[in-house]
Amino acid sequence: AQGDAAPGRAVWSRLADAGVAGLAVPERWGGTDAGAADLVIAAEELGHHAVPGPVAETLAAVPALLLALGDDRLCDKWLPELAAGRVVAALAAPPWLPYATDAHAADLVLLAGDDAVRLARTGAAHASMDYTRRLFEVSPGGVLATGPDAAAAVARALDLGVLAAAAQLLGAGCALLEAAVAHARTRVQFGRPIGRFQAVQHKLAEVAVALEFARPLLHAAAVTVGSADTAARDVSAAKVACGSAAHQAARAALQVHGAIGYTREHGLGRWLTKVRVLTLTWGTAAQHRARVMAELTR
């Protein structure tokens, strides 16, 4: 049912059994400490299968934030639970304050401002474009950290969250392209499969090129995030490229499928809404382009 978190929690539990939930968690707290390069591979697959729930938050941003804060008490309390899949996390942070997705289903909800990190209290629900995820307003709770160190921790965590969102976009875009190609092979119009028409072939080929151009940017950002002077630029460039390619894939898939693609029964909408939401959240394309320009000209 719409808004029901139970199926997503069951999926997350199985992912934790495979070690996915602990990719960003050090071995000391039960994770694998696999690093960003492995994290984006996992996030891409989760996007490819349109896995619901706070993937970027639970898999990347919140573990990174807890680690960056450097408070062993917080890490001891939450990181083993995150790695084991027993806890799902939600995060409200710039530029989408004071809202957090899936806050009603999360065991840990954090509010990360420009100068402080706080626990958050879940408030009123709001309409969401993605019917598998619900949007909630949150209010500040207890303070966990303040000052420049907190701001630096938030910046590091958000970069990793943006990277995970970009990876999901790439995975969702690839899934949409695969669905469009499969439909074009079997949908017959004017006596032949529509995939034999040059206009359809060119449209799908352009999507494939866009996705493959985005992939190296994503993996380059995974190498530099958190450690290089170019990390901010690389992460934002990856988000723009993956978001643009996924959006192009979504438009092409919907056009190739025609009217059936608009129906919820077909299932294409799971990927369409995921692409739409992930493109707009974790920073819009305009915000990330501005960040790239700022990094290039500073």
C-alpha positions as a Markdown table, in Angstrom:
| # | Residue | x | y | z |
|---|---|---|---|---|
| 1 | Ala | 0.0 | 0.0 | 0.0 |
| 2 | Gln | 1.1 | 3.6 | -0.6 |
| 3 | Gly | 3.2 | 4.8 | 2.2 |
| 4 | Asp | 3.6 | 1.4 | 3.8 |
| 5 | Ala | 7.2 | 1.1 | 5.0 |
| 6 | Ala | 7.1 | -2.7 | 5.8 |
| 7 | Pro | 8.1 | -4.0 | 2.3 |
| 8 | Gly | 11.0 | -1.6 | 2.1 |
| 9 | Arg | 12.2 | -2.5 | 5.6 |
| 10 | Ala | 12.1 | -6.2 | 4.6 |
| 11 | Val | 14.2 | -5.5 | 1.5 |
| 12 | Trp | 16.7 | -3.4 | 3.6 |
| 13 | Ser | 17.1 | -6.3 | 6.0 |
| 14 | Arg | 18.0 | -8.7 | 3.2 |
| 15 | Leu | 20.5 | -6.1 | 1.8 |
| 16 | Ala | 22.1 | -5.9 | 5.2 |
| 17 | Asp | 22.5 | -9.6 | 5.3 |
| 18 | Ala | 24.5 | -9.2 | 2.1 |
| 19 | Gly | 26.7 | -6.5 | 3.7 |
| 20 | Val | 25.3 | -3.6 | 1.7 |
| 21 | Ala | 24.1 | -1.6 | 4.7 |
| 22 | Gly | 27.6 | -1.5 | 6.2 |
| 23 | Leu | 29.6 | -0.4 | 3.2 |
| 24 | Ala | 30.3 | 3.0 | 4.7 |
| 25 | Val | 30.7 | 1.7 | 8.3 |
| 26 | Pro | 34.1 | 0.8 | 9.6 |
| 27 | Glu | 34.8 | -2.8 | 10.6 |
| 28 | Arg | 35.1 | -1.7 | 14.2 |
| 29 | Trp | 31.3 | -1.1 | 14.2 |
| 30 | Gly | 30.4 | -4.2 | 12.2 |
| 31 | Gly | 30.7 | -2.8 | 8.7 |
| 32 | Thr | 33.0 | -3.5 | 5.8 |
| 33 | Asp | 34.5 | 0.0 | 5.4 |
| 34 | Ala | 34.4 | -0.6 | 1.7 |
| 35 | Gly | 34.8 | 3.0 | 0.5 |
| 36 | Ala | 33.0 | 5.3 | -1.9 |
| 37 | Ala | 34.0 | 3.3 | -5.0 |
| 38 | Asp | 32.1 | 0.2 | -3.8 |
| 39 | Leu | 29.3 | 2.3 | -2.4 |
| 40 | Val | 28.4 | 3.8 | -5.7 |
| 41 | Ile | 28.4 | 0.4 | -7.4 |
| 42 | Ala | 25.9 | -0.8 | -4.8 |
| 43 | Ala | 23.8 | 2.4 | -5.0 |
| 44 | Glu | 23.7 | 2.1 | -8.8 |
| 45 | Glu | 22.2 | -1.4 | -8.5 |
| 46 | Leu | 19.7 | -0.2 | -5.9 |
| 47 | Gly | 18.6 | 2.5 | -8.4 |
| 48 | His | 18.5 | 0.0 | -11.2 |
| 49 | His | 15.9 | -2.0 | -9.2 |
| 50 | Ala | 14.1 | 1.1 | -7.9 |
| 51 | Val | 14.6 | 0.0 | -4.3 |
| 52 | Pro | 12.4 | 2.2 | -2.1 |
| 53 | Gly | 13.4 | 4.0 | 1.1 |
| 54 | Pro | 16.2 | 6.3 | 2.2 |
| 55 | Val | 19.0 | 4.7 | 0.4 |
| 56 | Ala | 21.4 | 7.6 | 0.1 |
| 57 | Glu | 20.7 | 8.6 | 3.8 |
| 58 | Thr | 21.0 | 5.2 | 5.4 |
| 59 | Leu | 23.7 | 3.8 | 3.1 |
| 60 | Ala | 25.9 | 6.9 | 2.8 |
| 61 | Ala | 25.1 | 10.3 | 4.3 |
| 62 | Val | 24.1 | 9.4 | 7.9 |
| 63 | Pro | 27.0 | 6.9 | 8.5 |
| 64 | Ala | 29.4 | 9.5 | 7.1 |
| 65 | Leu | 27.9 | 12.2 | 9.3 |
| 66 | Leu | 28.2 | 10.2 | 12.5 |
| 67 | Leu | 31.8 | 9.3 | 11.7 |
| 68 | Ala | 32.8 | 12.8 | 10.8 |
| 69 | Leu | 31.4 | 14.1 | 14.0 |
| 70 | Gly | 34.0 | 12.0 | 15.8 |
| 71 | Asp | 31.7 | 11.1 | 18.8 |
| 72 | Asp | 32.4 | 7.5 | 19.8 |
| 73 | Arg | 29.3 | 7.4 | 21.9 |
| 74 | Leu | 27.1 | 8.2 | 18.9 |
| 75 | Cys | 29.0 | 5.8 | 16.7 |
| 76 | Asp | 28.8 | 3.0 | 19.3 |
| 77 | Lys | 25.0 | 3.5 | 19.5 |
| 78 | Trp | 24.1 | 3.8 | 15.9 |
| 79 | Leu | 26.7 | 2.5 | 13.5 |
| 80 | Pro | 26.4 | -1.2 | 14.5 |
| 81 | Glu | 22.6 | -0.9 | 14.1 |
| 82 | Leu | 22.9 | 0.7 | 10.7 |
| 83 | Ala | 25.4 | -1.9 | 9.5 |
| 84 | Ala | 23.1 | -4.7 | 10.6 |
| 85 | Gly | 20.1 | -3.2 | 8.9 |
| 86 | Arg | 18.2 | -2.9 | 12.1 |
| 87 | Val | 18.0 | 0.9 | 11.8 |
| 88 | Val | 16.9 | 3.0 | 8.9 |
| 89 | Ala | 17.9 | 6.7 | 8.9 |
| 90 | Ala | 16.4 | 9.9 | 7.6 |
| 91 | Leu | 18.1 | 13.2 | 7.1 |
| 92 | Ala | 17.0 | 16.8 | 6.7 |
| 93 | Ala | 19.7 | 19.1 | 5.4 |
| 94 | Pro | 20.2 | 22.0 | 3.1 |
| 95 | Pro | 18.8 | 22.8 | 0.6 |
| 96 | Trp | 15.6 | 21.0 | 1.5 |
| 97 | Leu | 15.1 | 22.0 | 5.2 |
| 98 | Pro | 12.9 | 21.4 | 7.1 |
| 99 | Tyr | 11.8 | 18.3 | 5.2 |
| 100 | Ala | 12.9 | 14.7 | 5.4 |
| 101 | Thr | 11.7 | 11.8 | 3.4 |
| 102 | Asp | 10.6 | 8.6 | 5.1 |
| 103 | Ala | 11.0 | 10.2 | 8.5 |
| 104 | His | 7.9 | 8.3 | 9.8 |
| 105 | Ala | 9.7 | 5.0 | 9.1 |
| 106 | Ala | 13.2 | 6.0 | 10.3 |
| 107 | Asp | 14.6 | 4.9 | 13.6 |
| 108 | Leu | 17.1 | 7.8 | 13.5 |
| 109 | Val | 16.2 | 11.2 | 12.1 |
| 110 | Leu | 18.9 | 13.9 | 11.9 |
| 111 | Leu | 18.6 | 17.6 | 11.1 |
| 112 | Ala | 21.9 | 19.0 | 9.7 |
| 113 | Gly | 22.0 | 22.8 | 9.5 |
| 114 | Asp | 24.8 | 25.1 | 8.4 |
| 115 | Asp | 26.3 | 25.3 | 11.9 |
| 116 | Ala | 24.8 | 22.4 | 13.9 |
| 117 | Val | 23.7 | 18.8 | 13.8 |
| 118 | Arg | 20.6 | 17.9 | 15.8 |
| 119 | Leu | 18.3 | 15.0 | 16.4 |
| 120 | Ala | 14.9 | 15.8 | 14.7 |
| 121 | Arg | 11.3 | 15.3 | 15.7 |
| 122 | Thr | 8.9 | 14.1 | 12.9 |
| 123 | Gly | 6.0 | 16.4 | 12.3 |
| 124 | Ala | 3.3 | 16.8 | 9.6 |
| 125 | Ala | 3.2 | 14.7 | 6.4 |
| 126 | His | 3.3 | 16.4 | 3.0 |
| 127 | Ala | 2.5 | 15.3 | -0.5 |
| 128 | Ser | 5.3 | 13.6 | -2.4 |
| 129 | Met | 5.8 | 12.9 | -6.1 |
| 130 | Asp | 7.3 | 9.5 | -5.3 |
| 131 | Tyr | 4.4 | 7.3 | -4.0 |
| 132 | Thr | 6.9 | 4.9 | -2.5 |
| 133 | Arg | 8.3 | 7.6 | -0.2 |
| 134 | Arg | 6.6 | 10.0 | 2.1 |
| 135 | Leu | 7.7 | 13.6 | 2.9 |
| 136 | Phe | 7.6 | 14.9 | 6.4 |
| 137 | Glu | 8.3 | 18.2 | 8.1 |
| 138 | Val | 10.8 | 17.8 | 11.0 |
| 139 | Ser | 11.6 | 20.1 | 13.9 |
| 140 | Pro | 14.9 | 20.5 | 15.8 |
| 141 | Gly | 15.6 | 18.3 | 18.8 |
| 142 | Gly | 18.6 | 17.7 | 20.9 |
| 143 | Val | 21.9 | 19.2 | 19.7 |
| 144 | Leu | 24.6 | 16.7 | 18.8 |
| 145 | Ala | 27.4 | 19.0 | 17.6 |
| 146 | Thr | 27.9 | 22.7 | 16.7 |
| 147 | Gly | 30.5 | 25.0 | 15.2 |
| 148 | Pro | 33.0 | 24.6 | 12.3 |
| 149 | Asp | 33.6 | 20.9 | 13.0 |
| 150 | Ala | 29.9 | 20.2 | 12.6 |
| 151 | Ala | 29.7 | 22.2 | 9.4 |
| 152 | Ala | 32.6 | 20.3 | 8.0 |
| 153 | Ala | 31.0 | 17.0 | 9.0 |
| 154 | Val | 27.8 | 18.0 | 7.3 |
| 155 | Ala | 29.6 | 19.0 | 4.1 |
| 156 | Arg | 31.4 | 15.6 | 4.0 |
| 157 | Ala | 28.2 | 13.7 | 4.6 |
| 158 | Leu | 26.2 | 15.6 | 2.0 |
| 159 | Asp | 28.8 | 15.0 | -0.6 |
| 160 | Leu | 28.6 | 11.2 | 0.0 |
| 161 | Gly | 24.8 | 11.4 | -0.1 |
| 162 | Val | 24.9 | 13.3 | -3.4 |
| 163 | Leu | 27.2 | 10.7 | -4.8 |
| 164 | Ala | 24.8 | 7.9 | -3.7 |
| 165 | Ala | 21.9 | 9.8 | -5.3 |
| 166 | Ala | 23.8 | 10.2 | -8.5 |
| 167 | Ala | 24.6 | 6.5 | -8.6 |
| 168 | Gln | 20.9 | 5.7 | -8.1 |
| 169 | Leu | 20.1 | 8.0 | -11.0 |
| 170 | Leu | 22.5 | 6.3 | -13.2 |
| 171 | Gly | 21.1 | 2.9 | -12.3 |
| 172 | Ala | 17.5 | 4.0 | -12.8 |
| 173 | Gly | 18.5 | 5.5 | -16.2 |
| 174 | Cys | 20.0 | 2.2 | -17.3 |
| 175 | Ala | 16.9 | 0.3 | -16.2 |
| 176 | Leu | 14.7 | 2.7 | -18.2 |
| 177 | Leu | 16.8 | 2.3 | -21.3 |
| 178 | Glu | 16.7 | -1.5 | -21.0 |
| 179 | Ala | 12.9 | -1.3 | -20.6 |
| 180 | Ala | 12.6 | 1.0 | -23.6 |
| 181 | Val | 14.8 | -1.2 | -25.8 |
| 182 | Ala | 12.8 | -4.4 | -24.8 |
| 183 | His | 9.5 | -2.7 | -25.6 |
| 184 | Ala | 10.8 | -1.4 | -28.9 |
| 185 | Arg | 11.8 | -4.9 | -29.9 |
| 186 | Thr | 8.3 | -6.3 | -29.3 |
| 187 | Arg | 5.9 | -3.4 | -30.0 |
| 188 | Val | 4.7 | -3.8 | -33.6 |
| 189 | Gln | 3.4 | -0.7 | -35.5 |
| 190 | Phe | 2.9 | -0.3 | -39.3 |
| 191 | Gly | 3.9 | -4.0 | -39.7 |
| 192 | Arg | 7.2 | -4.0 | -37.9 |
| 193 | Pro | 8.7 | -3.6 | -34.5 |
| 194 | Ile | 9.1 | 0.1 | -33.6 |
| 195 | Gly | 12.7 | -0.5 | -32.8 |
| 196 | Arg | 13.4 | -0.8 | -36.5 |
| 197 | Phe | 12.5 | 2.8 | -37.1 |
| 198 | Gln | 15.5 | 5.1 | -37.3 |
| 199 | Ala | 13.9 | 7.8 | -35.2 |
| 200 | Val | 13.5 | 5.4 | -32.3 |
| 201 | Gln | 16.9 | 3.9 | -32.7 |
| 202 | His | 18.6 | 7.3 | -32.6 |
| 203 | Lys | 16.6 | 8.4 | -29.5 |
| 204 | Leu | 17.7 | 5.3 | -27.6 |
| 205 | Ala | 21.3 | 5.5 | -28.9 |
| 206 | Glu | 21.5 | 9.1 | -27.6 |
| 207 | Val | 20.3 | 7.9 | -24.2 |
| 208 | Ala | 23.0 | 5.2 | -24.1 |
| 209 | Val | 25.7 | 7.7 | -25.0 |
| 210 | Ala | 24.5 | 10.1 | -22.2 |
| 211 | Leu | 24.5 | 7.3 | -19.6 |
| 212 | Glu | 28.0 | 6.1 | -20.6 |
| 213 | Phe | 29.3 | 9.7 | -20.5 |
| 214 | Ala | 28.0 | 10.1 | -17.0 |
| 215 | Arg | 29.5 | 6.9 | -15.6 |
| 216 | Pro | 33.1 | 8.0 | -15.6 |
| 217 | Leu | 32.2 | 11.2 | -13.8 |
| 218 | Leu | 30.5 | 9.2 | -11.1 |
| 219 | His | 33.4 | 6.9 | -10.6 |
| 220 | Ala | 35.9 | 9.7 | -10.7 |
| 221 | Ala | 34.0 | 11.5 | -7.9 |
| 222 | Ala | 34.0 | 8.3 | -5.9 |
| 223 | Val | 37.8 | 8.4 | -6.0 |
| 224 | Thr | 38.1 | 12.0 | -5.0 |
| 225 | Val | 35.3 | 12.5 | -2.5 |
| 226 | Gly | 36.4 | 13.5 | 0.9 |
| 227 | Ser | 40.1 | 13.6 | 0.1 |
| 228 | Ala | 40.9 | 15.8 | -2.9 |
| 229 | Asp | 40.7 | 19.5 | -3.6 |
| 230 | Thr | 38.4 | 18.7 | -6.5 |
| 231 | Ala | 36.0 | 16.6 | -4.5 |
| 232 | Ala | 33.2 | 19.2 | -4.4 |
| 233 | Arg | 33.5 | 19.9 | -8.1 |
| 234 | Asp | 33.6 | 16.2 | -9.0 |
| 235 | Val | 30.6 | 15.3 | -6.9 |
| 236 | Ser | 28.5 | 18.1 | -8.3 |
| 237 | Ala | 29.5 | 17.3 | -11.9 |
| 238 | Ala | 28.6 | 13.6 | -11.3 |
| 239 | Lys | 25.1 | 14.6 | -10.0 |
| 240 | Val | 24.5 | 16.9 | -13.0 |
| 241 | Ala | 25.6 | 14.3 | -15.5 |
| 242 | Cys | 23.8 | 11.4 | -14.0 |
| 243 | Gly | 20.6 | 13.4 | -13.4 |
| 244 | Ser | 20.6 | 14.7 | -17.0 |
| 245 | Ala | 21.2 | 11.3 | -18.5 |
| 246 | Ala | 18.5 | 9.7 | -16.3 |
| 247 | His | 16.0 | 12.4 | -17.2 |
| 248 | Gln | 16.8 | 11.8 | -20.8 |
| 249 | Ala | 16.3 | 8.1 | -20.3 |
| 250 | Ala | 13.0 | 8.7 | -18.6 |
| 251 | Arg | 11.6 | 10.9 | -21.4 |
| 252 | Ala | 12.7 | 8.4 | -24.0 |
| 253 | Ala | 11.3 | 5.4 | -22.2 |
| 254 | Leu | 7.9 | 7.1 | -21.7 |
| 255 | Gln | 7.8 | 8.2 | -25.4 |
| 256 | Val | 8.7 | 4.7 | -26.6 |
| 257 | His | 6.1 | 3.0 | -24.3 |
| 258 | Gly | 3.4 | 5.5 | -25.2 |
| 259 | Ala | 0.2 | 5.5 | -23.2 |
| 260 | Ile | 0.9 | 2.3 | -21.4 |
| 261 | Gly | 3.9 | 3.9 | -19.7 |
| 262 | Tyr | 1.6 | 6.3 | -17.9 |
| 263 | Thr | -0.3 | 3.6 | -16.1 |
| 264 | Arg | 0.7 | 2.5 | -12.6 |
| 265 | Glu | -0.1 | -1.1 | -13.5 |
| 266 | His | 2.7 | -1.2 | -16.0 |
| 267 | Gly | 5.3 | -0.3 | -13.4 |
| 268 | Leu | 7.4 | 2.1 | -15.4 |
| 269 | Gly | 6.3 | 4.8 | -13.1 |
| 270 | Arg | 8.4 | 3.5 | -10.3 |
| 271 | Trp | 11.6 | 4.5 | -12.2 |
| 272 | Leu | 10.1 | 7.6 | -13.6 |
| 273 | Thr | 9.2 | 9.0 | -10.2 |
| 274 | Lys | 12.5 | 7.9 | -8.7 |
| 275 | Val | 14.4 | 9.8 | -11.4 |
| 276 | Arg | 12.2 | 12.9 | -11.0 |
| 277 | Val | 12.6 | 13.0 | -7.2 |
| 278 | Leu | 16.4 | 12.2 | -7.2 |
| 279 | Thr | 17.0 | 14.8 | -9.9 |
| 280 | Leu | 15.4 | 17.5 | -7.7 |
| 281 | Thr | 16.7 | 16.4 | -4.3 |
| 282 | Trp | 20.3 | 16.4 | -3.0 |
| 283 | Gly | 20.7 | 19.6 | -4.9 |
| 284 | Thr | 19.1 | 20.6 | -8.3 |
| 285 | Ala | 21.1 | 20.7 | -11.5 |
| 286 | Ala | 21.2 | 24.5 | -11.3 |
| 287 | Gln | 22.7 | 24.4 | -7.8 |
| 288 | His | 25.3 | 21.8 | -8.7 |
| 289 | Arg | 26.3 | 23.7 | -11.9 |
| 290 | Ala | 26.7 | 26.8 | -9.8 |
| 291 | Arg | 28.9 | 24.8 | -7.4 |
| 292 | Val | 31.1 | 23.5 | -10.2 |
| 293 | Met | 31.5 | 27.0 | -11.6 |
| 294 | Ala | 32.4 | 28.4 | -8.1 |
| 295 | Glu | 35.0 | 25.6 | -7.7 |
| 296 | Leu | 36.5 | 26.3 | -11.1 |
| 297 | Thr | 36.8 | 30.1 | -10.5 |
| 298 | Arg | 37.9 | 30.3 | -6.9 |
